[in-house]
Amino acid sequence: MANILIFDSGMGGLSVYREVHRALPGHQYFYLFDNACFPYGELGEVRLVERVIELLTSFVPYYNIDIVVVACNTASTYVLPALRDRLHIPVVGVVPAIKPAAEYCRSQGLSHIGLLATPGTVSRRYTADLVQRFAADMQVSMLGTTELVKMAEDKLAGQRVDITRLSRILAPWRDKGGPDVLVLGCTHFPLLAGELSQCLPRVELMDSGEAIARRVADLLLQSSVAEGPAGKVYCTELTAKARSQGRAFAQEGFEDITRFVG
């Protein structure tokens, strides 16, 4: 049984956890979210790299973690090389699903890919390189926002999603014709899949969850079918909101939320 860590600034990594757990249910899962610095999309690059390394170089040895999934697109585009230099276990990052989106478009005779992500992911050279490498023959439009990150967090805390507000954010695509395929380039965004489909009907949604699950299974060189023990969830600031978010984790089979002091 492996100790698998899912890491994010907030609860968006739950969308990745669900896919990994579905593929590998018989392992021990740890979830660490850095709510003290949430959202990562609003941090500068230097501070973000320092923060992630500070947390994970403390957490990983303390809990004897076997593999880390950085379930945050923003963090993945900045921190993976430095983190892999510091940790001696596999580290899996999340990248926008541009390649499978382009493959799907070609198979269906479509041509317009939308990327919905945080401003940091949208502006990164890494993202531009993905588009150039896998979708150079496609129309690719991008929309960067951190508002949806907060909306997803609020939804998991039990609040209603404001569809009118969401529609305003998506207005560039609603007013001028939306994409054929929408890549959800932030792990929080699949948590709003139903609401996104309501605002952009007939648009195919695509994220990286299944690909990440396959990658974790390949690195562990195993799969399992038996249900594992309850997961353990940690935050970096035990606020009233974090306690309410803990109820969403409890629905996924996690134990009571605990503060991690690195």
C-alpha positions in Angstrom: 0.0 0.0 0.0 1.4 3.4 -1.1 1.1 6.7 0.7 -0.2 9.1 -2.0 -0.2 12.9 -1.4 -2.6 15.1 -3.3 -1.4 18.8 -2.9 -3.2 22.0 -3.9 -3.7 25.5 -2.5 -7.3 24.7 -2.0 -9.9 22.0 -2.7 -9.5 21.8 -6.5 -7.3 18.8 -6.1 -10.4 16.8 -5.1 -11.2 16.6 -8.8 -7.9 14.8 -9.3 -8.2 12.8 -6.1 -11.5 11.3 -7.3 -9.9 10.0 -10.5 -6.7 8.7 -8.8 -8.7 7.0 -6.1 -11.1 5.5 -8.6 -8.1 3.9 -10.4 -6.2 3.0 -7.2 -8.6 2.6 -4.3 -6.5 0.4 -2.1 -3.9 3.0 -1.0 -3.5 5.5 1.8 -4.3 9.0 0.7 -3.1 12.3 2.2 -4.5 15.6 1.0 -2.7 18.9 1.9 -4.1 22.2 0.9 -2.3 25.5 1.6 -5.3 27.7 2.4 -3.0 30.2 4.2 -1.8 31.2 0.8 -4.9 30.5 -1.3 -5.2 31.1 -4.2 -1.8 30.3 -5.8 -2.9 32.0 -9.0 -2.4 35.3 -7.2 1.1 34.6 -5.9 4.3 35.7 -7.6 6.5 33.0 -9.1 9.4 33.3 -6.5 7.1 33.2 -3.5 5.1 30.3 -5.0 8.1 28.1 -5.6 9.5 28.9 -2.1 6.2 28.2 -0.4 5.6 24.8 -2.1 9.1 23.6 -1.5 8.9 24.7 2.1 5.7 22.8 2.7 6.4 19.6 0.8 10.0 19.1 2.0 8.5 19.0 5.5 5.4 17.0 4.8 6.8 14.3 2.6 9.4 12.8 5.0 7.2 13.3 8.1 4.4 11.2 6.6 6.6 8.8 4.6 4.9 9.8 1.3 5.7 7.6 -1.7 4.4 9.8 -4.5 3.2 13.4 -4.8 0.6 14.7 -7.1 0.8 18.5 -7.4 -2.9 18.9 -8.3 -2.6 22.6 -9.2 -2.0 23.8 -12.7 -0.5 27.1 -11.6 2.0 25.4 -9.2 2.8 22.7 -11.7 3.9 25.2 -14.3 6.3 26.9 -11.9 7.6 24.5 -9.3 8.0 21.0 -10.7 11.7 21.1 -11.7 12.8 22.6 -8.3 10.6 20.2 -6.4 11.9 17.2 -8.2 15.4 18.3 -7.4 14.5 18.4 -3.6 12.4 15.2 -3.3 13.6 11.7 -4.1 10.2 10.3 -4.9 8.0 10.6 -8.0 6.3 14.0 -8.4 3.4 14.2 -10.8 2.2 17.6 -12.1 -0.9 18.7 -13.9 -0.8 20.3 -17.3 -3.7 21.7 -19.4 -5.3 19.0 -21.6 -4.4 20.7 -24.8 -3.1 17.5 -26.5 -6.2 15.4 -26.0 -8.5 18.3 -26.8 -6.7 18.8 -30.2 -6.9 15.0 -30.9 -10.6 15.1 -30.1 -11.2 18.1 -32.4 -9.4 16.4 -35.3 -11.4 13.2 -34.8 -14.7 15.1 -34.8 -13.9 17.6 -37.6 -13.8 20.5 -35.1 -11.4 23.4 -34.8 -11.9 25.7 -31.8 -10.3 24.9 -28.4 -11.0 27.1 -25.4 -8.7 27.1 -22.4 -10.2 28.2 -19.1 -7.5 28.6 -16.5 -5.9 31.0 -14.0 -4.2 34.1 -15.3 -0.8 32.6 -14.4 -1.4 29.5 -16.4 -2.8 31.4 -19.4 0.2 33.7 -19.5 2.9 31.1 -19.0 5.3 30.3 -21.8 4.8 26.6 -20.9 1.1 26.9 -22.0 2.0 28.6 -25.3 4.5 25.8 -26.0 1.7 23.2 -25.4 -0.5 25.0 -27.9 2.3 25.3 -30.5 3.3 21.7 -30.1 -0.1 20.0 -30.1 -2.7 22.5 -31.5 -0.9 24.8 -33.9 -3.5 24.1 -36.6 -6.4 24.9 -34.2 -8.0 28.1 -33.1 -7.2 28.4 -29.4 -8.8 31.0 -27.3 -7.9 31.5 -23.6 -9.7 33.0 -20.6 -7.8 33.6 -17.4 -9.7 34.0 -14.1 -9.3 33.3 -10.4 -13.0 34.0 -9.7 -14.0 30.4 -10.6 -11.4 29.1 -8.1 -13.2 30.9 -5.3 -16.6 29.9 -6.6 -15.6 26.2 -6.6 -14.3 26.6 -3.0 -17.6 28.2 -1.9 -19.6 25.5 -3.7 -17.8 22.8 -1.7 -18.4 24.8 1.5 -22.2 24.5 0.7 -22.9 27.8 -1.0 -24.9 28.1 -4.2 -23.1 28.9 -7.4 -24.1 32.3 -8.9 -24.9 31.4 -12.5 -25.4 35.0 -13.5 -21.9 35.8 -12.3 -20.5 32.8 -14.0 -22.2 33.8 -17.2 -20.6 37.2 -17.0 -17.1 35.7 -16.6 -17.7 33.5 -19.7 -19.2 36.3 -21.7 -16.3 36.5 -24.2 -17.3 33.0 -25.4 -21.0 33.3 -25.0 -21.2 36.6 -27.0 -18.8 35.6 -29.8 -19.4 31.9 -30.2 -17.9 29.5 -27.8 -15.3 26.8 -28.4 -16.0 23.3 -29.5 -14.0 21.9 -26.6 -13.3 23.6 -23.4 -10.1 22.6 -21.5 -10.5 23.1 -17.8 -6.9 24.2 -17.0 -7.4 24.5 -13.2 -8.2 21.6 -11.0 -10.9 23.6 -9.3 -12.9 24.0 -12.5 -14.1 20.4 -12.9 -15.9 20.9 -9.6 -18.1 23.4 -11.6 -18.7 21.2 -14.6 -22.4 21.2 -14.3 -22.6 25.0 -14.0 -20.1 25.5 -16.9 -22.2 23.2 -19.1 -25.3 25.2 -18.2 -23.6 28.4 -19.3 -21.9 26.8 -22.4 -24.3 24.1 -23.6 -23.1 21.7 -26.3 -19.4 22.4 -25.5 -17.3 19.4 -24.7 -15.5 19.7 -21.3 -12.0 18.2 -20.9 -9.6 18.0 -17.9 -6.5 16.1 -17.0 -7.9 13.9 -14.2 -7.9 10.6 -15.9 -4.4 11.1 -17.4 -3.0 11.9 -14.0 -4.6 8.8 -12.6 -2.9 6.7 -15.3 0.4 8.3 -14.7 0.3 7.6 -10.9 -0.7 4.0 -11.6 2.3 3.6 -14.0 4.7 5.1 -11.5 3.5 2.9 -8.7 3.8 -0.1 -11.1 0.6 -1.6 -9.6 -3.1 -1.3 -9.3 -5.6 -2.4 -6.6 -9.3 -3.2 -6.3 -9.7 -3.4 -2.5 -10.9 -0.3 -0.7 -8.2 1.4 1.3 -8.2 3.1 4.7 -9.8 6.5 5.3 -7.8 9.4 3.9 -6.2 12.1 5.9 -6.7 15.8 5.1 -4.5 18.7 6.3 -4.7 22.4 5.9 -2.2 25.2 6.7 -4.7 27.4 8.5 -7.5 25.9 10.6 -10.2 28.6 10.0 -13.9 28.3 10.4 -14.1 28.0 6.6 -11.5 25.2 6.6 -13.7 23.3 9.1 -16.7 23.7 6.9 -14.6 22.5 3.9 -13.7 19.5 6.0 -17.3 18.3 5.7 -16.8 18.1 1.9 -13.7 16.0 2.5 -15.6 13.8 4.9 -18.0 13.0 2.1 -15.1 11.7 0.1 -14.0 9.4 3.0 -11.4 11.6 4.7 -11.0 11.9 8.5 -11.4 15.1 10.4 -9.4 18.0 9.0 -6.1 18.8 10.8 -3.7 21.7 10.6 -0.2 20.9 9.3 2.6 22.9 10.9 5.7 22.4 8.8 
